[in-house]
Amino acid sequence: MENITNEEFIKKIKADLIQSKHRFEIHDPRSDVRYKYDTSKEAIKGASRIGSTSFNHISPQGEDSRITQNQSDGEWYRTERDNRNLLREHFVRPLTDIQKEIDNENLNSIVERSEQRAVLKGINPEADQILAKVDTIAFSKIQGQEVKEIAAKIIQKNNGISPNYGQAMRESSPETVEMIAALTVGKKFEEFVNDRISTTEPKRTAKKEKEEEEGIKKKINSQGENKIELDEAFTARQSDKPLLPPNHEKDYVRVGNKYFSRNGSKDLAFTDKGNNLVTASNDEKNTQLMIKVVEARGWHEIKVSGSENFKREAWIEATARGIKVKGYTPQEQDKEEVAKRDLAKSKTDEASLPTATKEEKSYREIMAKAWLKENPDMAIKKYPDLINAMAYAVATDQKVQDMGYTKAEREMVAGRTKEIIADRIKAGTVPEMRIRENVPVQVKQQEQEYER
């Protein structure tokens, strides 16, 4: 997150306040009245009341899309007219997907403003009042229950930083405060606001206030305390890799590059920064999931940093999955734990693998051995599937050559790349290389950078 000054923050939230927002509109031709709604659910109810099967969605950029109910399945979709037959409409995109996008966009804006506000000191009270109004509007646009719960929790934390924020929200939208009170776990938000603004509240010392403020900031803003970094010289692009292992997608809500737990806490589990994953959590299950994400993306070498508990759990889980780890020196009991997990995982995997998959695994191991031991051309003749491995090795060598590596450095990288490719052959994760004709092009200097 980039640093921001008080002046820049105030300018930003004022701009957010006046910026156009997502909305849904219905025109009632009988009374010539146009109704406006915050969410698609409200718009559908409005359409039902006047007997309409369509309404409009207007984006912040002013794009006007028609939403129509499909009579065959009863669902609502964004539609487009057929240019060849204006009476015919094509159902382009489900309304549920549009609403999810709106939910995530508004939650992301609340999260971003919260993170920026948490690191500022001596801010004008008026800014917190504007911030409360902006967040209230964003909150009203969110329809999904889980996303709304996460937003409510963040708004509750914002109030802990500034009493002006909670007071302004209560004055501008009491119904929002009531909803947040119903959504948040523990002390009700309205009671929390009352406690902060009560004249009978015991006077706290400056030291106590600072401790509370720092504690709240740490909860909101400490992402990055624990980190898992990709530690390979080169790796495949991540665009074709899963963001989460498929069997864990249901456990998290994704907002931008942040992943929130779907459990009762709705805490920020971790942040995905491409070639590194960061978290403030020391929870073992959360660390194990992050390692599963690493494994799903085909990372074979990682570096861990942060608390000892985090590094230990990351080392154990990663090592048990055949991933090399730097940044932690294991104790004897850690190695014993790896052996236990490795054995348990092997038994589980072996029991669940069908015969064909076992044969495929054996075939991959044979190919990997041929890749390491035999002449590349001979290995490819025996195993044509190795053509992608060869293309990847050539592409990597060309990359380091273009980057100005010496011959000795290129040989060192080539040797390590060969080992990495062998591991990927065994795992079945060698990236598919697309071959195209060589066409002379003009490439700008800044476009010659490569992703790790």
C-alpha positions as CSV (number, residue, x, y, z in Angstrom):
1,M,0.0,0.0,0.0
2,E,1.4,3.4,-1.0
3,N,1.8,6.1,1.7
4,I,-0.7,8.9,1.5
5,T,-0.8,12.3,3.2
6,N,-3.7,13.7,5.2
7,E,-4.4,16.2,2.4
8,E,-4.3,13.5,-0.3
9,F,-6.6,11.3,1.8
10,I,-9.2,14.1,2.3
11,K,-9.0,14.9,-1.5
12,K,-9.6,11.2,-2.3
13,I,-12.6,10.7,-0.1
14,K,-14.2,13.9,-1.2
15,A,-13.8,12.7,-4.8
16,D,-15.2,9.3,-3.8
17,L,-18.2,11.0,-2.2
18,I,-19.2,12.9,-5.4
19,Q,-18.3,10.1,-7.8
20,S,-21.2,8.4,-9.6
21,K,-22.1,5.0,-8.1
22,H,-23.7,1.8,-9.4
23,R,-27.5,2.0,-9.5
24,F,-30.5,0.3,-10.9
25,E,-33.5,2.2,-12.4
26,I,-37.0,1.3,-13.3
27,H,-39.3,3.5,-15.4
28,D,-43.0,3.1,-14.6
29,P,-44.8,4.3,-17.9
30,R,-48.2,4.5,-16.2
31,S,-47.2,7.2,-13.8
32,D,-44.1,8.3,-15.7
33,V,-41.9,7.9,-12.6
34,R,-38.4,6.6,-12.5
35,Y,-37.4,4.6,-9.4
36,K,-33.8,4.2,-8.3
37,Y,-32.4,1.2,-6.3
38,D,-29.0,0.4,-4.7
39,T,-29.0,-3.4,-5.3
40,S,-30.4,-5.8,-7.9
41,K,-32.5,-7.5,-5.3
42,E,-34.3,-4.2,-4.5
43,A,-34.7,-3.5,-8.2
44,I,-36.3,-7.0,-8.8
45,K,-38.8,-6.3,-6.1
46,G,-39.5,-2.9,-7.6
47,A,-40.0,-4.5,-11.0
48,S,-42.4,-7.1,-9.5
49,R,-44.5,-4.4,-7.9
50,I,-45.2,-2.7,-11.2
51,G,-45.4,-5.9,-13.3
52,S,-42.2,-5.2,-15.3
53,T,-39.8,-7.8,-16.6
54,S,-36.9,-5.4,-17.2
55,F,-35.0,-2.5,-15.7
56,N,-31.7,-0.8,-16.2
57,H,-28.2,-0.9,-14.6
58,I,-26.1,2.3,-14.8
59,S,-22.4,1.9,-14.0
60,P,-20.3,4.7,-12.4
61,Q,-19.0,5.4,-15.9
62,G,-22.5,6.1,-17.1
63,E,-22.9,2.8,-19.1
64,D,-26.6,2.0,-19.3
65,S,-27.4,-1.8,-19.6
66,R,-30.8,-3.4,-19.9
67,I,-31.6,-6.2,-17.4
68,T,-34.3,-8.6,-18.5
69,Q,-35.9,-11.7,-17.0
70,N,-35.5,-14.8,-19.0
71,Q,-39.0,-16.4,-19.0
72,S,-37.6,-19.9,-19.6
73,D,-35.6,-20.1,-16.4
74,G,-36.9,-17.1,-14.4
75,E,-33.4,-15.6,-13.9
76,W,-32.4,-12.1,-14.8
77,Y,-29.6,-11.2,-17.3
78,R,-28.0,-8.3,-18.9
79,T,-29.3,-8.3,-22.5
80,E,-28.3,-6.9,-25.8
81,R,-30.4,-6.3,-28.9
82,D,-29.9,-8.4,-32.0
83,N,-28.7,-6.0,-34.7
84,R,-30.5,-8.1,-37.3
85,N,-33.7,-8.3,-35.4
86,L,-34.3,-5.4,-32.9
87,L,-37.2,-7.3,-31.4
88,R,-34.9,-10.1,-30.3
89,E,-32.6,-9.9,-27.2
90,H,-29.6,-12.0,-26.3
91,F,-29.0,-12.9,-22.7
92,V,-25.4,-11.9,-22.2
93,R,-24.5,-12.1,-18.5
94,P,-26.4,-13.2,-15.4
95,L,-27.4,-10.4,-13.0
96,T,-26.0,-12.4,-10.1
97,D,-22.5,-12.0,-11.6
98,I,-23.0,-8.3,-12.1
99,Q,-24.1,-7.9,-8.4
100,K,-21.1,-9.9,-7.1
101,E,-18.8,-7.6,-9.1
102,I,-20.6,-4.6,-7.5
103,D,-20.3,-6.1,-4.0
104,N,-16.6,-6.8,-4.4
105,E,-15.9,-3.4,-5.9
106,N,-17.6,-1.6,-3.0
107,L,-16.0,-3.8,-0.3
108,N,-12.6,-3.2,-1.9
109,S,-13.1,0.5,-1.7
110,I,-14.1,0.3,2.0
111,V,-11.0,-1.9,2.7
112,E,-8.7,0.5,0.8
113,R,-9.9,3.6,2.6
114,S,-9.7,1.8,6.0
115,E,-6.1,0.9,5.4
116,Q,-5.2,4.4,4.3
117,R,-7.1,6.0,7.3
118,A,-5.5,3.7,9.8
119,V,-1.9,5.0,9.2
120,L,-2.8,8.7,9.3
121,K,-2.4,10.8,12.4
122,G,-3.8,14.2,13.4
123,I,-6.5,14.0,10.7
124,N,-9.2,16.7,10.5
125,P,-12.4,15.4,12.2
126,E,-14.3,16.6,9.1
127,A,-12.5,13.9,7.1
128,D,-13.8,11.1,9.3
129,Q,-17.3,12.5,8.9
130,I,-16.9,12.4,5.1
131,L,-15.3,9.0,5.3
132,A,-18.4,7.7,7.2
133,K,-20.7,9.0,4.5
134,V,-18.7,7.4,1.7
135,D,-18.6,4.1,3.5
136,T,-22.3,4.2,4.2
137,I,-23.0,4.6,0.5
138,A,-20.7,1.8,-0.4
139,F,-22.2,-0.4,2.3
140,S,-25.7,0.2,0.9
141,K,-24.6,-1.0,-2.5
142,I,-23.5,-4.4,-1.2
143,Q,-26.1,-7.2,-1.4
144,G,-24.3,-10.5,-0.6
145,Q,-24.6,-11.5,3.0
146,E,-21.0,-12.7,3.5
147,V,-19.5,-9.6,1.8
148,K,-21.8,-7.3,3.8
149,E,-20.6,-9.0,7.0
150,I,-16.9,-8.4,6.1
151,A,-17.7,-4.7,5.3
152,A,-19.6,-4.4,8.6
153,K,-16.6,-5.6,10.5
154,I,-14.2,-3.2,8.8
155,I,-16.6,-0.3,9.5
156,Q,-16.7,-1.3,13.1
157,K,-12.9,-1.2,13.3
158,N,-12.9,2.2,11.6
159,N,-15.2,3.5,14.4
160,G,-12.6,2.2,16.9
161,I,-10.1,4.6,15.4
162,S,-12.2,7.7,15.4
163,P,-15.4,8.5,17.4
164,N,-16.2,11.2,14.7
165,Y,-16.6,8.4,12.2
166,G,-19.2,6.5,14.2
167,Q,-21.1,9.6,15.2
168,A,-21.3,10.8,11.6
169,M,-22.5,7.4,10.4
170,R,-25.2,7.3,13.1
171,E,-26.4,10.7,12.1
172,S,-26.4,10.1,8.4
173,S,-27.8,6.6,8.3
174,P,-29.2,5.1,11.6
175,E,-30.5,2.1,9.6
176,T,-26.9,1.3,8.5
177,V,-25.8,1.3,12.1
178,E,-28.6,-1.0,13.0
179,M,-27.7,-3.4,10.2
180,I,-24.0,-3.4,11.2
181,A,-25.1,-4.1,14.8
182,A,-27.0,-7.2,13.5
183,L,-24.1,-8.4,11.3
184,T,-21.1,-8.0,13.6
185,V,-20.2,-10.5,16.3
186,G,-19.8,-9.4,19.9
187,K,-20.6,-5.9,21.1
188,K,-23.2,-4.2,19.1
189,F,-22.0,-1.4,16.9
190,E,-24.5,1.1,18.2
191,E,-23.5,0.4,21.8
192,F,-19.9,0.8,20.7
193,V,-20.7,4.2,19.3
194,N,-22.5,5.2,22.5
195,D,-19.5,4.1,24.6
196,R,-17.2,6.2,22.5
197,I,-19.2,9.4,22.6
198,S,-20.6,9.1,26.1
199,T,-19.9,12.0,28.4
200,T,-19.8,9.7,31.4
201,E,-16.9,7.6,29.9
202,P,-13.9,7.7,32.2
203,K,-11.1,9.9,30.9
204,R,-8.4,7.8,29.3
205,T,-4.7,8.7,29.4
206,A,-2.9,9.6,26.2
207,K,-0.8,6.5,26.6
208,K,-3.9,4.3,26.8
209,E,-5.4,5.9,23.8
210,K,-2.2,5.4,21.8
211,E,-2.1,1.8,22.8
212,E,-5.7,1.2,21.7
213,E,-5.0,3.0,18.4
214,E,-1.8,1.0,17.7
215,G,-3.6,-2.2,18.5
216,I,-6.4,-1.4,16.1
217,K,-4.0,-0.4,13.4
218,K,-2.1,-3.6,13.9
219,K,-5.2,-5.6,13.4
220,I,-6.3,-3.7,10.3
221,N,-2.9,-3.0,8.7
222,S,-0.4,-5.6,9.7
223,Q,-0.7,-7.7,6.5
224,G,2.9,-8.5,5.6
225,E,4.1,-9.6,9.0
226,N,4.3,-13.2,7.8
227,K,5.3,-13.9,4.2
228,I,5.8,-16.7,1.7
229,E,7.9,-15.7,-1.3
230,L,8.6,-17.5,-4.6
231,D,12.4,-18.2,-4.5
232,E,13.0,-19.7,-8.0
233,A,15.2,-17.9,-10.5
234,F,12.4,-18.2,-13.1
235,T,9.0,-19.6,-13.1
236,A,6.0,-19.9,-15.4
237,R,3.5,-17.0,-15.6
238,Q,0.9,-17.2,-12.9
239,S,-2.1,-16.3,-15.1
240,D,-2.9,-19.9,-15.9
241,K,-2.5,-21.1,-12.3
242,P,-5.5,-21.4,-9.9
243,L,-5.9,-18.6,-7.4
244,L,-7.0,-21.1,-4.8
245,P,-7.0,-24.9,-4.8
246,P,-10.5,-25.8,-6.1
247,N,-11.5,-27.6,-2.9
248,H,-10.8,-24.5,-0.8
249,E,-12.5,-21.9,-2.9
250,K,-15.7,-22.2,-0.9
251,D,-13.8,-21.3,2.3
252,Y,-12.8,-17.8,1.3
253,V,-14.3,-14.6,-0.1
254,R,-12.0,-12.9,-2.6
255,V,-11.9,-9.1,-2.8
256,G,-9.3,-7.9,-5.3
257,N,-6.1,-9.6,-4.1
258,K,-7.3,-10.1,-0.5
259,Y,-8.9,-13.3,0.8
260,F,-11.3,-13.2,3.7
261,S,-12.3,-16.3,5.8
262,R,-15.9,-17.4,5.3
263,N,-16.0,-18.5,8.9
264,G,-17.6,-16.5,11.8
265,S,-14.6,-14.3,12.2
266,K,-14.6,-12.9,8.5
267,D,-10.9,-12.0,9.1
268,L,-8.5,-11.2,6.3
269,A,-6.8,-14.5,5.8
270,F,-4.0,-13.5,3.4
271,T,-3.1,-11.1,0.6
272,D,-2.0,-12.4,-2.8
273,K,0.8,-10.2,-4.2
274,G,1.7,-12.4,-7.2
275,N,5.0,-14.0,-6.3
276,N,4.4,-13.7,-2.6
277,L,1.6,-14.3,-0.1
278,V,1.4,-12.3,3.1
279,T,-0.7,-12.6,6.3
280,A,-0.9,-11.3,9.8
281,S,-2.3,-14.6,11.0
282,N,-0.3,-17.3,12.8
283,D,-3.2,-19.8,12.6
284,E,-1.8,-23.2,11.5
285,K,-4.7,-24.0,9.2
286,N,-4.4,-20.7,7.4
287,T,-0.6,-21.3,6.9
288,Q,-1.3,-24.8,5.6
289,L,-3.8,-23.3,3.1
290,M,-1.2,-20.8,1.9
291,I,1.2,-23.7,1.2
292,K,-1.5,-25.5,-0.7
293,V,-1.8,-22.4,-2.8
294,V,1.9,-22.5,-3.4
295,E,1.7,-26.1,-4.4
296,A,-1.2,-25.5,-6.8
297,R,0.8,-22.8,-8.5
298,G,3.7,-25.1,-9.1
299,W,6.2,-23.3,-6.9
300,H,9.1,-25.5,-6.0
301,E,11.3,-23.2,-3.9
302,I,10.1,-20.6,-1.4
303,K,11.4,-18.3,1.2
304,V,9.5,-17.7,4.5
305,S,9.7,-14.8,6.9
306,G,7.8,-13.6,10.0
307,S,7.0,-15.2,13.3
308,E,8.7,-18.4,14.4
309,N,5.3,-20.2,14.6
310,F,4.4,-19.2,11.1
311,K,7.8,-20.1,9.6
312,R,7.8,-23.5,11.5
313,E,4.3,-24.5,10.2
314,A,5.1,-23.2,6.7
315,W,8.4,-25.2,6.7
316,I,6.7,-28.4,7.9
317,E,3.8,-28.3,5.5
318,A,5.9,-27.3,2.5
319,T,8.6,-29.9,3.1
320,A,6.0,-32.6,3.5
321,R,4.7,-31.6,0.0
322,G,8.2,-31.7,-1.6
323,I,8.7,-27.9,-1.6
324,K,12.1,-26.5,-0.7
325,V,12.1,-23.8,2.0
326,K,14.6,-21.1,3.0
327,G,14.3,-18.8,6.0
328,Y,13.8,-21.4,8.7
329,T,16.2,-23.8,10.5
330,P,14.2,-26.9,11.5
331,Q,14.5,-28.7,14.8
332,E,14.5,-32.5,15.2
333,Q,10.8,-32.5,16.2
334,D,10.0,-30.5,13.1
335,K,11.6,-33.2,10.9
336,E,9.6,-35.9,12.8
337,E,6.4,-34.0,12.1
338,V,7.3,-33.8,8.4
339,A,7.7,-37.6,8.3
340,K,4.3,-38.1,9.9
341,R,2.5,-35.8,7.5
342,D,4.4,-37.1,4.5
343,L,3.3,-40.7,5.5
344,A,-0.3,-39.7,6.1
345,K,-0.4,-37.8,2.8
346,S,1.1,-40.7,0.9
347,K,-1.4,-43.1,2.2
348,T,-4.3,-40.7,1.4
349,D,-3.0,-40.0,-2.1
350,E,-2.3,-43.7,-2.9
351,A,-5.8,-44.8,-1.7
352,S,-7.5,-42.1,-3.7
353,L,-5.6,-42.6,-7.0
354,P,-7.3,-44.7,-9.7
355,T,-5.1,-47.2,-11.5
356,A,-4.7,-45.0,-14.6
357,T,-3.4,-42.1,-12.4
358,K,-0.9,-44.4,-10.8
359,E,0.4,-45.5,-14.2
360,E,0.5,-41.8,-15.3
361,K,2.6,-41.0,-12.2
362,S,5.0,-43.8,-13.0
363,Y,5.3,-42.6,-16.6
364,R,6.1,-39.1,-15.4
365,E,8.8,-40.3,-13.2
366,I,10.4,-42.3,-16.0
367,M,10.2,-39.2,-18.3
368,A,11.8,-37.0,-15.6
369,K,14.7,-39.5,-15.2
370,A,15.2,-39.5,-19.0
371,W,15.1,-35.7,-19.0
372,L,17.9,-35.6,-16.4
373,K,20.1,-38.4,-17.6
374,E,19.8,-38.6,-21.4
375,N,20.6,-36.4,-24.3
376,P,17.6,-34.0,-24.8
377,D,17.1,-35.0,-28.4
378,M,17.1,-38.7,-27.6
379,A,14.8,-38.2,-24.6
380,I,12.3,-36.3,-26.8
381,K,12.4,-39.1,-29.4
382,K,11.5,-41.6,-26.7
383,Y,9.0,-39.3,-25.0
384,P,7.4,-36.7,-27.3
385,D,5.6,-35.2,-24.3
386,L,9.0,-33.7,-23.3
387,I,8.8,-31.2,-26.2
388,N,7.2,-28.6,-23.8
389,A,10.0,-29.2,-21.3
390,M,12.6,-28.5,-23.9
391,A,10.8,-25.4,-25.2
392,Y,10.6,-24.1,-21.6
393,A,14.3,-24.7,-21.1
394,V,15.2,-23.0,-24.4
395,A,12.9,-20.0,-23.5
396,T,14.5,-19.7,-20.1
397,D,18.1,-19.8,-21.5
398,Q,17.1,-17.1,-24.1
399,K,15.7,-15.0,-21.3
400,V,18.9,-15.1,-19.2
401,Q,20.9,-14.4,-22.3
402,D,18.8,-11.3,-23.1
403,M,19.3,-10.2,-19.5
404,G,23.1,-10.1,-20.0
405,Y,24.1,-13.2,-18.0
406,T,27.6,-14.5,-18.6
407,K,28.2,-18.0,-20.0
408,A,29.1,-19.4,-16.6
409,E,25.9,-17.8,-15.1
410,R,23.8,-19.2,-17.9
411,E,25.2,-22.7,-17.3
412,M,24.4,-22.5,-13.6
413,V,20.8,-21.3,-14.3
414,A,20.4,-24.0,-17.0
415,G,21.5,-26.7,-14.5
416,R,19.0,-25.5,-11.9
417,T,16.3,-25.1,-14.5
418,K,16.8,-28.6,-15.6
419,E,16.2,-29.8,-12.0
420,I,13.1,-27.7,-11.7
421,I,11.7,-29.0,-14.9
422,A,12.3,-32.5,-13.8
423,D,10.3,-31.8,-10.7
424,R,7.5,-30.3,-12.8
425,I,7.5,-33.3,-15.1
426,K,6.9,-35.6,-12.1
427,A,4.1,-33.3,-11.0
428,G,2.6,-32.8,-14.5
429,T,2.9,-29.0,-14.3
430,V,5.3,-28.2,-17.1
431,P,3.9,-25.1,-18.8
432,E,2.5,-25.5,-22.3
433,M,4.6,-23.4,-24.7
434,R,2.8,-21.8,-27.6
435,I,4.9,-21.8,-30.8
436,R,4.3,-19.1,-33.4
437,E,6.0,-17.9,-36.5
438,N,8.8,-15.4,-36.1
439,V,7.5,-12.0,-37.2
440,P,9.9,-8.9,-37.0
441,V,8.5,-6.5,-34.5
442,Q,9.6,-3.3,-32.8
443,V,9.7,-3.8,-29.1
444,K,9.9,-0.9,-26.7
445,Q,12.6,-1.1,-24.0
446,Q,10.1,-1.1,-21.1
447,E,8.3,-4.1,-22.7
448,Q,11.4,-6.2,-22.5
449,E,11.0,-6.9,-18.8
450,Y,10.1,-10.4,-17.8
451,E,7.9,-11.7,-15.0
452,R,9.5,-13.9,-12.5
